Amino acid sequence: MINRLYTEGQKLDVAGLNEITVLIDRSETELTEVGWNCWTPNQDGPPHKHNDKSQIFYVTNGVGKIHLGKDVFDAKPGSLAYVPAGLVHQTITTTDERLCYILFNVFLNPQKEGHLTFADHIEKVKQIRKQQALSGKVEVDNEETNFEIRPAKFIEDINSYSKEENAGSPIMLVDETDNRLHLKLVTHSPGAVVNSDNLKNTEQTIFVLNGNASITIENETEEIKPGKILFIPSNIEYQMKVSNDELIYLCLSALTN
């Protein structure tokens, strides 16, 4: 079990364009990777794509625009974007403040782009990203996408889901079952005791939005609160005890086999 605050971790500079704080490194997991991605103010980020992973962005602060293929969306705190593998996408900041989001990566295969760590990956691609930003052309990467690209998804504000919609059962935000991932918005009532579902061959990442709880795996207990990222390896069962406040979190599941 990994339990970290989303603002703390190794900082990776991507050619002055953005800074990624490593929260869950690919070297620690089977298919998952998580970072906090902050783009510098007043800039057009590089148009680019990833053929070997799907991504989900959850905006924590700042405003700007997110391009998903030919569609453009206004991003603000609470916005969520699903970027399927192979889709050209771009982040644009429009003010004097950074635009930051939790970046969930789910790899399509255990090779994880052929890079051992997040830092290794950034070192290999940062100059390409700089050229893409300067030219505005994705083709700088010289990579072809030879598969059908899934439809993207953008949610303006996940907080707009009413309590009635989210009462009793999780809300499915992203469902890519045959490509081995889904993301749910989960709410638990104050004082609830929750046992995990069957997590056979499934690793989970939890990002806490509201409330506090303790989570126990075997003899290890950790406290979680807003801003915490929790990673649970596959085939591990856990119990969660919610405190006196309603607990709300994003839960990413990646099927590992």
One Martini backbone bead per residue (centre of mass of N, CA, C, O) as a GRO file, in nm:
protein
  257
    1MET     BB    1   0.097   0.036   0.023
    2ILE     BB    2   0.025   0.370  -0.092
    3ASN     BB    3   0.069   0.700   0.086
    4ARG     BB    4   0.007   1.023  -0.064
    5LEU     BB    5   0.064   1.346  -0.134
    6TYR     BB    6   0.003   1.523  -0.430
    7THR     BB    7   0.248   1.752  -0.374
    8GLU     BB    8   0.443   1.503  -0.317
    9GLY     BB    9   0.761   1.464  -0.485
   10GLN     BB   10   0.905   1.409  -0.763
   11LYS     BB   11   1.051   1.643  -0.987
   12LEU     BB   12   0.957   1.706  -1.335
   13ASP     BB   13   1.104   1.856  -1.607
   14VAL     BB   14   0.945   1.969  -1.925
   15ALA     BB   15   1.111   2.191  -2.092
   16GLY     BB   16   0.937   2.426  -1.929
   17LEU     BB   17   0.626   2.345  -1.960
   18ASN     BB   18   0.626   2.124  -1.722
   19GLU     BB   19   0.533   1.974  -1.400
   20ILE     BB   20   0.604   1.657  -1.244
   21THR     BB   21   0.464   1.479  -0.981
   22VAL     BB   22   0.552   1.191  -0.831
   23LEU     BB   23   0.335   0.938  -0.692
   24ILE     BB   24   0.318   0.686  -0.902
   25ASP     BB   25   0.531   0.459  -1.016
   26ARG     BB   26   0.589   0.224  -1.259
   27SER     BB   27   0.795   0.061  -1.069
   28GLU     BB   28   0.539  -0.001  -0.847
   29THR     BB   29   0.381  -0.144  -1.085
   30GLU     BB   30   0.201  -0.285  -1.351
   31LEU     BB   31  -0.005  -0.028  -1.499
   32THR     BB   32   0.042   0.219  -1.311
   33GLU     BB   33   0.026   0.593  -1.308
   34VAL     BB   34   0.109   0.893  -1.104
   35GLY     BB   35   0.046   1.252  -1.128
   36TRP     BB   36   0.132   1.603  -1.104
   37ASN     BB   37   0.025   1.834  -1.352
   38CYS     BB   38   0.203   2.142  -1.438
   39TRP     BB   39   0.134   2.429  -1.618
   40THR     BB   40   0.242   2.693  -1.753
   41PRO     BB   41   0.174   3.002  -1.807
   42ASN     BB   42   0.075   3.120  -2.100
   43GLN     BB   43   0.038   2.838  -2.286
   44ASP     BB   44   0.111   2.611  -2.547
   45GLY     BB   45   0.102   2.304  -2.557
   46PRO     BB   46   0.170   1.999  -2.672
   47PRO     BB   47   0.088   1.816  -2.933
   48HIS     BB   48  -0.016   1.477  -2.845
   49LYS     BB   49   0.060   1.121  -2.794
   50HIS     BB   50  -0.043   0.774  -2.683
   51ASN     BB   51  -0.009   0.433  -2.771
   52ASP     BB   52   0.048   0.288  -2.457
   53LYS     BB   53  -0.183   0.484  -2.325
   54SER     BB   54  -0.408   0.590  -2.093
   55GLN     BB   55  -0.590   0.890  -1.979
   56ILE     BB   56  -0.644   1.096  -1.676
   57PHE     BB   57  -0.794   1.408  -1.583
   58TYR     BB   58  -0.776   1.605  -1.270
   59VAL     BB   59  -0.865   1.911  -1.169
   60THR     BB   60  -0.728   2.127  -0.907
   61ASN     BB   61  -0.604   2.388  -1.070
   62GLY     BB   62  -0.704   2.621  -1.261
   63VAL     BB   63  -0.712   2.738  -1.606
   64GLY     BB   64  -0.837   2.630  -1.940
   65LYS     BB   65  -0.747   2.413  -2.215
   66ILE     BB   66  -0.877   2.107  -2.372
   67HIS     BB   67  -0.763   1.891  -2.617
   68LEU     BB   68  -0.974   1.645  -2.799
   69GLY     BB   69  -0.876   1.646  -3.070
   70LYS     BB   70  -1.124   1.860  -3.213
   71ASP     BB   71  -1.188   1.922  -2.920
   72VAL     BB   72  -1.291   2.190  -2.690
   73PHE     BB   73  -1.221   2.262  -2.339
   74ASP     BB   74  -1.310   2.388  -2.034
   75ALA     BB   75  -1.094   2.424  -1.758
   76LYS     BB   76  -1.141   2.323  -1.411
   77PRO     BB   77  -1.210   2.267  -1.111
   78GLY     BB   78  -1.339   1.925  -1.155
   79SER     BB   79  -1.236   1.841  -1.409
   80LEU     BB   80  -1.266   1.573  -1.668
   81ALA     BB   81  -1.035   1.365  -1.864
   82TYR     BB   82  -1.044   1.138  -2.141
   83VAL     BB   83  -0.750   0.968  -2.289
   84PRO     BB   84  -0.706   0.783  -2.537
   85ALA     BB   85  -0.530   0.593  -2.709
   86GLY     BB   86  -0.393   0.799  -2.981
   87LEU     BB   87  -0.485   1.077  -2.889
   88VAL     BB   88  -0.487   1.399  -2.961
   89HIS     BB   89  -0.347   1.639  -2.728
   90GLN     BB   90  -0.406   1.952  -2.526
   91THR     BB   91  -0.261   2.211  -2.319
   92ILE     BB   92  -0.402   2.531  -2.211
   93THR     BB   93  -0.302   2.837  -2.088
   94THR     BB   94  -0.489   3.162  -1.987
   95THR     BB   95  -0.308   3.252  -1.743
   96ASP     BB   96  -0.099   3.337  -1.454
   97GLU     BB   97  -0.170   3.040  -1.394
   98ARG     BB   98  -0.162   2.730  -1.322
   99LEU     BB   99  -0.232   2.408  -1.463
  100CYS     BB  100  -0.371   2.136  -1.269
  101TYR     BB  101  -0.335   1.766  -1.264
  102ILE     BB  102  -0.432   1.459  -1.229
  103LEU     BB  103  -0.234   1.183  -1.353
  104PHE     BB  104  -0.356   0.903  -1.524
  105ASN     BB  105  -0.192   0.598  -1.596
  106VAL     BB  106  -0.265   0.332  -1.843
  107PHE     BB  107  -0.131   0.054  -1.955
  108LEU     BB  108  -0.148  -0.185  -2.223
  109ASN     BB  109   0.135  -0.290  -2.112
  110PRO     BB  110   0.421  -0.404  -1.933
  111GLN     BB  111   0.636  -0.217  -2.090
  112LYS     BB  112   0.584   0.090  -2.057
  113GLU     BB  113   0.729   0.215  -2.327
  114GLY     BB  114   1.030   0.117  -2.231
  115HIS     BB  115   1.019   0.254  -1.939
  116LEU     BB  116   1.113   0.231  -1.605
  117THR     BB  117   1.042   0.537  -1.551
  118PHE     BB  118   0.925   0.847  -1.539
  119ALA     BB  119   1.200   0.987  -1.571
  120ASP     BB  120   1.286   0.829  -1.820
  121HIS     BB  121   1.058   0.923  -2.002
  122ILE     BB  122   1.108   1.232  -1.990
  123GLU     BB  123   1.398   1.229  -2.098
  124LYS     BB  124   1.306   1.106  -2.387
  125VAL     BB  125   1.055   1.339  -2.455
  126LYS     BB  126   1.109   1.653  -2.399
  127GLN     BB  127   1.215   1.749  -2.682
  128ILE     BB  128   0.966   1.672  -2.840
  129ARG     BB  129   0.768   1.853  -2.683
  130LYS     BB  130   0.906   2.118  -2.756
  131GLN     BB  131   0.870   2.093  -3.064
  132GLN     BB  132   0.560   2.071  -3.056
  133ALA     BB  133   0.513   2.350  -2.925
  134LEU     BB  134   0.660   2.527  -3.140
  135SER     BB  135   0.500   2.397  -3.402
  136GLY     BB  136   0.211   2.249  -3.350
  137LYS     BB  137   0.320   1.943  -3.406
  138VAL     BB  138   0.281   1.597  -3.375
  139GLU     BB  139   0.479   1.470  -3.604
  140VAL     BB  140   0.756   1.483  -3.455
  141ASP     BB  141   0.740   1.176  -3.338
  142ASN     BB  142   0.709   0.956  -3.570
  143GLU     BB  143   0.412   0.832  -3.508
  144GLU     BB  144   0.189   0.572  -3.549
  145THR     BB  145  -0.168   0.497  -3.566
  146ASN     BB  146  -0.286   0.140  -3.586
  147PHE     BB  147  -0.572   0.216  -3.444
  148GLU     BB  148  -0.859   0.241  -3.283
  149ILE     BB  149  -1.008   0.519  -3.146
  150ARG     BB  150  -1.149   0.620  -2.883
  151PRO     BB  151  -1.365   0.795  -2.718
  152ALA     BB  152  -1.383   1.071  -2.562
  153LYS     BB  153  -1.396   1.254  -2.236
  154PHE     BB  154  -1.595   1.523  -2.075
  155ILE     BB  155  -1.608   1.682  -1.749
  156GLU     BB  156  -1.668   1.978  -1.613
  157ASP     BB  157  -1.807   1.867  -1.321
  158ILE     BB  158  -1.819   1.624  -1.079
  159ASN     BB  159  -1.979   1.800  -0.857
  160SER     BB  160  -2.264   1.795  -1.014
  161TYR     BB  161  -2.326   1.552  -0.877
  162SER     BB  162  -2.561   1.437  -0.702
  163LYS     BB  163  -2.642   1.271  -0.417
  164GLU     BB  164  -2.856   1.100  -0.550
  165GLU     BB  165  -2.669   0.977  -0.772
  166ASN     BB  166  -2.442   0.886  -0.532
  167ALA     BB  167  -2.631   0.694  -0.382
  168GLY     BB  168  -2.500   0.368  -0.286
  169SER     BB  169  -2.343   0.413  -0.567
  170PRO     BB  170  -2.129   0.426  -0.802
  171ILE     BB  171  -1.986   0.634  -1.051
  172MET     BB  172  -1.935   0.605  -1.386
  173LEU     BB  173  -1.691   0.778  -1.578
  174VAL     BB  174  -1.496   0.536  -1.680
  175ASP     BB  175  -1.518   0.279  -1.952
  176GLU     BB  176  -1.247   0.029  -2.031
  177THR     BB  177  -1.265  -0.285  -2.006
  178ASP     BB  178  -1.105  -0.412  -2.259
  179ASN     BB  179  -0.861  -0.200  -2.158
  180ARG     BB  180  -0.844  -0.218  -1.828
  181LEU     BB  181  -1.046   0.033  -1.732
  182HIS     BB  182  -1.172   0.235  -1.448
  183LEU     BB  183  -1.383   0.516  -1.326
  184LYS     BB  184  -1.488   0.625  -0.999
  185LEU     BB  185  -1.744   0.772  -0.801
  186VAL     BB  186  -1.721   0.776  -0.443
  187THR     BB  187  -1.958   0.718  -0.167
  188HIS     BB  188  -1.955   0.754   0.197
  189SER     BB  189  -2.080   0.731   0.490
  190PRO     BB  190  -2.079   0.810   0.795
  191GLY     BB  191  -1.927   0.529   0.961
  192ALA     BB  192  -1.847   0.346   0.753
  193VAL     BB  193  -1.797  -0.005   0.659
  194VAL     BB  194  -1.561  -0.115   0.408
  195ASN     BB  195  -1.533  -0.369   0.178
  196SER     BB  196  -1.375  -0.497  -0.062
  197ASP     BB  197  -1.369  -0.604  -0.351
  198ASN     BB  198  -1.283  -0.803  -0.595
  199LEU     BB  199  -0.914  -0.785  -0.670
  200LYS     BB  200  -0.858  -0.965  -0.896
  201ASN     BB  201  -0.630  -0.842  -1.107
  202THR     BB  202  -0.652  -0.553  -0.937
  203GLU     BB  203  -0.559  -0.221  -0.941
  204GLN     BB  204  -0.568   0.060  -0.708
  205THR     BB  205  -0.672   0.413  -0.715
  206ILE     BB  206  -0.690   0.676  -0.470
  207PHE     BB  207  -0.870   0.997  -0.457
  208VAL     BB  208  -0.923   1.237  -0.220
  209LEU     BB  209  -1.188   1.486  -0.175
  210ASN     BB  210  -1.352   1.382   0.095
  211GLY     BB  211  -1.264   1.323   0.398
  212ASN     BB  212  -1.218   1.049   0.635
  213ALA     BB  213  -0.995   0.758   0.688
  214SER     BB  214  -0.939   0.414   0.734
  215ILE     BB  215  -0.694   0.165   0.621
  216THR     BB  216  -0.686  -0.199   0.597
  217ILE     BB  217  -0.397  -0.427   0.561
  218GLU     BB  218  -0.405  -0.646   0.756
  219ASN     BB  219  -0.167  -0.486   0.982
  220GLU     BB  220  -0.219  -0.223   0.806
  221THR     BB  221  -0.264   0.130   0.887
  222GLU     BB  222  -0.423   0.409   0.723
  223GLU     BB  223  -0.454   0.753   0.669
  224ILE     BB  224  -0.713   0.946   0.510
  225LYS     BB  225  -0.734   1.244   0.297
  226PRO     BB  226  -0.743   1.517   0.143
  227GLY     BB  227  -0.501   1.457  -0.125
  228LYS     BB  228  -0.482   1.157  -0.125
  229ILE     BB  229  -0.280   0.884  -0.242
  230LEU     BB  230  -0.386   0.545  -0.315
  231PHE     BB  231  -0.217   0.226  -0.339
  232ILE     BB  232  -0.340  -0.101  -0.459
  233PRO     BB  233  -0.265  -0.396  -0.515
  234SER     BB  234  -0.316  -0.680  -0.642
  235ASN     BB  235  -0.490  -0.914  -0.449
  236ILE     BB  236  -0.602  -0.698  -0.231
  237GLU     BB  237  -0.752  -0.663   0.075
  238TYR     BB  238  -0.987  -0.427   0.235
  239GLN     BB  239  -1.058  -0.182   0.500
  240MET     BB  240  -1.301   0.082   0.554
  241LYS     BB  241  -1.311   0.369   0.784
  242VAL     BB  242  -1.531   0.611   0.843
  243SER     BB  243  -1.582   0.898   0.957
  244ASN     BB  244  -1.787   1.186   1.030
  245ASP     BB  245  -1.753   1.214   0.721
  246GLU     BB  246  -1.797   1.229   0.409
  247LEU     BB  247  -1.681   1.009   0.153
  248ILE     BB  248  -1.479   1.115  -0.133
  249TYR     BB  249  -1.377   0.939  -0.441
  250LEU     BB  250  -1.143   0.830  -0.661
  251CYS     BB  251  -1.151   0.516  -0.865
  252LEU     BB  252  -0.891   0.329  -0.999
  253SER     BB  253  -0.897   0.058  -1.236
  254ALA     BB  254  -0.657  -0.212  -1.312
  255LEU     BB  255  -0.617  -0.469  -1.526
  256THR     BB  256  -0.351  -0.720  -1.510
  257ASN     BB  257  -0.510  -1.007  -1.656
   0.00000   0.00000   0.00000
